[in-house]
């Protein structure tokens, strides 16, 4: 084995480890706080990990896998798993695309928080179909919860990024 293949192998293991760590953190935080992570009024603090996708594309996969696994703990898991997984992946990609030319990380985070809050129509639609909850009110409440989660998470991730290089 030459040095190039050893370096590539080490890089692949490092990438996989970081991705798995993010997915695991998402699952643990969501499930540990399950009482506030699911339903019409929710504060899913694990959503702070969405910001990691702004630092490196590998975290799109890490967060998406975390959402898919965590959503198995949802009372409406049979819809939450596929819809939540796809929606998370799509919204993370939209956020990366929408903020790709921005230099100001705080602005990137604000845009990302707003996009995620608006995307909560997917949760509202599921609750409308499954629990006959009013769509617009549910969207408002879930969106506000998402915006609050993303605000708390944005501050946390931003402060962490000052001590740890999240681009690596």
C-alpha positions in Angstrom: 0.0 0.0 0.0 1.4 3.4 -0.9 1.2 6.7 1.0 -1.6 8.0 -1.3 -3.9 5.1 -0.6 -3.2 5.3 3.1 -4.0 9.0 3.1 -7.3 8.4 1.1 -8.3 5.6 3.4 -7.6 7.8 6.5 -9.6 10.6 4.9 -12.5 8.3 4.1 -12.6 7.0 7.7 -12.4 10.5 9.0 -15.3 11.7 6.8 -17.4 8.6 7.7 -16.7 9.1 11.4 -17.7 12.8 11.3 -20.9 12.0 9.4 -21.8 9.2 11.8 -21.1 11.4 14.8 -23.5 14.0 13.5 -26.2 11.4 12.8 -25.8 9.9 16.2 -26.0 13.3 18.0 -29.2 14.1 16.1 -30.8 10.8 17.1 -29.7 11.0 20.8 -30.8 14.6 21.3 -34.1 14.0 19.5 -35.0 10.8 21.3 -33.8 12.0 24.7 -36.0 15.1 24.3 -38.8 13.1 22.6 -41.5 14.8 24.6 -40.8 18.1 22.9 -39.4 16.7 19.6 -42.6 15.5 18.1 -46.2 16.8 17.6 -48.0 20.0 16.7 -46.0 22.0 19.2 -42.4 21.0 19.1 -39.0 22.3 20.0 -36.6 19.9 18.3 -33.2 21.1 19.6 -31.3 18.6 17.5 -32.3 20.9 14.5 -29.3 23.0 15.4 -27.2 20.4 13.6 -28.8 21.6 10.3 -26.3 24.5 10.4 -23.4 22.1 10.0 -24.4 21.6 6.4 -23.3 25.2 5.8 -19.8 24.3 6.9 -19.4 21.1 5.0 -21.5 19.1 2.5 -20.9 15.8 4.3 -23.2 17.0 7.1 -26.1 17.0 4.7 -25.9 13.2 4.8 -25.2 13.0 8.6 -28.2 15.2 9.5 -30.5 13.4 7.0 -29.6 10.0 8.3 -30.1 11.3 11.9 -33.5 12.6 11.0 -34.5 9.3 9.4 -33.4 7.2 12.4 -34.8 9.6 15.0 -38.2 9.8 13.3 -38.7 6.1 14.0 -39.4 7.3 17.6 -42.3 9.5 16.3 -45.9 8.5 16.9 -46.4 9.0 13.1 -43.1 7.3 12.1 -44.6 5.7 9.0 -44.9 9.1 7.4 -42.2 10.9 9.4 -39.4 8.6 8.3 -39.8 9.0 4.6 -41.2 12.5 4.4 -39.0 13.9 7.1 -35.9 12.3 5.6 -36.6 13.5 2.1 -37.7 17.0 3.3 -34.6 17.4 5.4 -32.3 16.4 2.5 -34.0 18.7 0.1 -34.1 21.7 2.5 -30.5 21.3 3.5 -29.5 21.3 -0.2 -31.7 24.4 -0.8 -30.0 26.1 2.1 -26.5 25.3 0.8 -27.5 26.5 -2.6 -29.2 29.7 -1.4 -26.3 30.7 0.8 -23.4 29.4 -1.3 -22.2 32.9 -2.4 -22.6 34.6 1.0 -19.5 35.3 3.1 -21.3 36.3 6.3 -22.0 33.2 8.4 -24.5 35.0 10.6 -26.5 35.9 7.5 -26.3 32.3 6.2 -27.7 31.1 9.5 -30.6 33.5 9.4 -31.5 32.5 5.9 -31.2 28.8 6.8 -33.4 29.3 9.9 -36.1 31.0 7.8 -36.0 28.4 5.1 -36.4 25.6 7.7 -39.2 27.4 9.5 -41.1 27.7 6.2 -40.4 24.1 5.3 -42.4 22.9 8.4 -45.5 22.8 6.1 -44.5 19.2 5.6 -45.0 18.5 9.4 -48.2 20.5 9.4 -49.6 18.5 6.4 -48.8 15.2 8.0 -50.6 16.3 11.2 -53.5 17.6 9.2 -53.9 14.3 7.4 -53.2 12.0 10.4 -54.6 13.9 13.3 -57.1 16.2 11.6 -55.3 19.2 13.1 -55.9 22.6 11.4 -53.2 23.0 8.7 -52.5 26.7 9.0 -52.4 26.9 12.8 -50.3 23.8 13.0 -47.9 25.2 10.4 -47.6 28.4 12.4 -46.9 26.6 15.6 -44.5 24.1 14.2 -42.8 26.9 12.2 -42.4 29.0 15.3 -41.0 26.0 17.2 -38.5 25.4 14.4 -37.5 29.0 14.3 -36.9 29.0 18.0 -34.9 25.7 17.8 -32.9 27.1 14.9 -32.2 30.4 16.8 -31.0 28.6 19.9 -29.1 26.2 17.7 -27.6 28.9 15.5 -26.2 30.7 18.5 -24.8 27.5 19.8 -23.2 26.3 16.5 -21.9 29.8 15.8 -20.1 29.9 19.2 -18.8 26.3 18.7 -17.4 27.4 15.3 -15.3 30.0 17.0 -13.4 27.3 18.8 -13.6 24.4 16.4 -13.1 24.5 12.7 -16.3 23.0 11.3 -15.1 23.4 7.7 -12.7 20.4 8.2 
